[in-house]
């Protein structure tokens, strides 16, 4: 997790020990311009056909809604994504083909509201083919992600969009557009990924460094690594629960819980100035309160402050696919 001054949670970096080793070896581990194509020349890998039921991604231009900006609005019935059922012996109609060298990210909405999924990358290439989707309550959305991609996904809430893709979201808004062209507003719970970052290894995490607007947990759906998180969002330290947000961090009438750094500011909460060193960035020493614990209790596997690496960074090898769930442990 890279630390940036101020209010912006960082895109995922490799753990410090690995980063130092790579720098010493003179290797570049960011996925930047000219990154590998989806399938290497001469590769005998074949595109994968996904055979699970899915809801297709939303169209580039969202349907016009009559709701006032700032209210939750689902697509009209004529434009809403259609659920497709799996068929034995073949993929369901509309199910995405995953090109060789790409990954499948499946987003699941177990919350009671429509979520307007968003994604953005750390570098210009490789890039997602779209950056905004509608994720109805109880639905799923499949997104094909290029290998070596480095970026984040998050959920937007309380959205209304109109013709041309303009609108607004109460949380996670990215410049008032349906198809994001940058990172979203805080607070937002983030799923951060750096794919094939080092020796074919992915690094990923849930980040609440800037706060939280939705419960979220991540699972490995395929790959060569045992999933550290249960299918219901639990680890040995606990399960996924609601953030018990203190009054000092509540934003917009309870629509989100912002970090102490974002809401209150100061070098202590932002781990800057005399608190910048990892040894000094210690929430147990924060005064008057260890606000990081608020987020760690809700999601024990998530980043709760900038240097919360020990129990929050996960890895996967073998061209892994992922499932990202919005919701609490049942």
N, C-alpha and C positions, 0 to 999 in steps of 0.2 A: 504494500500500500504506500504510494508516494504521498508525501505530505506537501500540500500547497498552503500558503498563507491565506487566511480569510475563510470564506464561507463555502468553498467548493470542495466536495468530497473528491478524492482522487480516483483516476482510473487505475486498474489493478497493475501492480508491479510485481516482479519476482521477489521472494523473501530476500532479506538483506544478504545472507551468506551466499546464496546463489548469485545475486546481483554482483557482489564483489568479485566472485570467482570469474564471472563472465567478462566483467570490465577488464580484469587482469589478463584475460586471454584475448582481449581485443575483439570480442564478438558482439554483434548487434542483435539484441533480442526483442526489439520492438517490431511489430508488423508495420512496415512503412511502404512508401511507394516502390513498386517493382516487386512486391512480395509474390511468392509462388502462385502460379495459376491453380485453378480448382483441380485439374488433373495434369500430372506431369507428362511430358511427351514420352511416348513409349510405354506408359503405364498400362497394365492389364486390368486395372481396377474398373469395375462396371458401376454405372449409376445404380443407386438403391431405390427401390420403390417402397414407399412406406405403406403399410397395410392396416394401420390403426384408423379408427374413426376420427374425423376431424371437422372443424369448422373452418371454412376457407378464410384467408385474410380479407380485410375490408378493402373496398375499392380505393383507388388513389384519391378521388374526390368523394368525401363522405356525403350521405344524403342530407338534404335540407331538413331541419327540424324546426318546429314552431316554439320550442321551449326558449325561455329567456336565457341569455348567456349566464353561465355559472350554475345552471341546473343540470342534473344528470339526464342525458337524452340518448335513448337507443335508436338505431336506424329504423326507418320506416319498414313495414313488412315487405314491401316490394324490393327493397335494396338490402335487406339484412342478409348476412352470410347464412348459408344453408348447411345444416349438419349432414354429413354423409356417412353411411354405414359401411363397414368393411364387408367385403364379399369373399367367400372361401375361394381360394385358388387365384386371387388377384387383388389389386388395390382398389379401394373405393374410388368412384369417379370424383375428380377434383383433388385427389390426394397428391401431394407434391412428390415429384421425382427428385431425389437428392443426388446431385452430380458427384462423381468420384472426387474425393478430397474435400467435400463439404460436410457440414454437420447438420443434424436436425435438432432444433430446439422446440419443445412442445410446452406451451403455456396453458395452465389450467386455472380456471377461476372458480374457487370454492367460496367466494364471498357472496354477499347478497346484493351486489350492485354491479352495473356495467363498468368495466375497466377499459380505458383507452390506452392500450399498450404502446410503448414508445421504445426506440432503440437508437443509439448513436455510437460512433466509433472514435477512438483516440486519434487515428491517423486517416488520411484521405483514402488510402487503399490498403487492403481490400475493403470494400464497402458493402453494406446491406443493400439489397435491391429495393427495399421500402423501409420506412422508419416510423410508420404509424399503422395500428390495427385496432379493430373493435373486438373486445373480448367479453361476450355477454356472460352474465351470471350463470354458472353451471356449464359453460362452454369451454372449448379449447381452440387454440390457434397454433398451427405449425409454421415455423419460420426456418428457412434454409439459410445457414450462416456459413460464409466462406472460411476455409481453414486459414490459420494465422491471423484471424480477426482479433482485435483488441478493443473492447468497448464495454458498454453497459446497456442493460434494459431496465425499465421501470414502468410502473403503472400510474396512469393519470386518472383522477377522479373528478366527478362533478362537471363533466364536459358538455358543451354544446358546440357543434360545428355546422356551418352553413355552406351554400354553394361556393365553390372555389377553395374549400378546405380551410377557411378562416373561422375562428371561434375563440373559445377560452376554456380552460380547466381550472377548477378551484385548487387542486394540488397537482404538482408535476408538470405544469404547463411549459411548453417549449416555444415561446415566442408567439403564441396565439395561432399556430398552424397545426393541422392534422398530421402531416408528414413532417417530422421534426428535421431541423437543419442545425441542430446543436443540442447541448445538454439541457435538461429541464430545471425548473425552479425548485428550490428546496423549501420544505423538507420532502424527500422522496426516498423510499427504500430502494436500494439499487442491487441488481444482479450484475456483478462485474466479471468479465472473462478476458483472459489472454491465452488464445489457443495456439498450440504448438510453439510455445514460447521458448522452450529449451529442450533439446534432445527429444522432440516429439511430445513433450509434456505440457498439458494445460494447467493453468493456475486460475482459480475462480473463488469467489466469495460473495456473501451477502454483506452489504455495507449500510450501516445506519450512522455513519460518521457525521452526516449532516442532519440526521433525524429520520423520522419514519412517517409515512402516510398510509401504508398497507402492510399487513403481515405477509411474509414471503419466506419460502424455503426452497432449496435447490436439491435435486437428485440427479444421479447418473443413470440414464436410461439404457445406455450400452457403452461398452468399453472394457479396458483391461484392468480396471481398478475397482476394488470393493467400495460400495457407496458408504461414506461415513455417516450419512443422515438416513434415518428410516423413511419409508414411504409416507409416513404421517408427520414428518417434520420433527423427529426427536433425535437427540444425541444423549450420551450418558449423563450430561449435565442438566438435561431437561428438554422440554418440548416447546413448540411454538405457541405463544400466548399473546394476548393483547398488551400493548405498551401501557403501563400505569403512569401516564404522563403527569409530572408535577405542574402546578399552576404556572410556574415560572417559564415553562417551555411550551405551553399550549399555544397554538396558532389558529387564527381564523375560526374561532368558536368551536374548537375541538376537531377540526378537519385533519390536523396533523400534530406531530410532536417534534419540535425543532431541537437540534443539538444545543448544548450550552454555549459552544463557540459561536454558532450562528445567531442565537437569540440574545445572549448576554455579552458575547465578545470577550476580549482580554487575552493576554498572553497565556495565562494559566489554563483556561479552557481550550484555547486553540493550539496549545503546545508550541508556542513561539517565544521569541525572546529568551529570557533566562530559563524557560521551561522547554526549550526546543530539543535538548538532548534526550535520547530515549530513556536514559536513567532518570531524567527529571520529569518526563511526561508520564506522570503517575496519578491516575484519577483518585486513588485512595488518599492522596494528599490535597485534593482540591478543597477549597474553602469557599462557601460554607457547606457544600455538599458534593458527593461523588455522583454527578449526574450521569456518568457513563453506565453505571450499574442499572439504571432505569431500562436501557436498551438491552443490556446483556441478560437481564432476567427474562425479558420477553423472548429473545432469540439467542440462546447461549452459544450458537455457532457463528454469530454475526460480529462484524467489526462494530465496536461501540465507541471507539475513539481512534485517533490517527495511528497509534502504534500498537494496536490490539492484534498483533500477528499470531501469537502462540496458538490460539485455539480458533482462528478465524480464516486462515488461508488453506485451501484444499487443492489437491492435484489429481489429475487423471491422465492415463496413457492409453494408447490404442485407438485414436480417432474417435473420442467419446461423443455421444449424443447426450442431451440433457433435458430434464423436465423441471420447469419453474412453476411453482404453485403459489397462487395468492390465496391465503386463507390460514386459519388457525388449525392446530392439531385437533382432529375430531374427538 
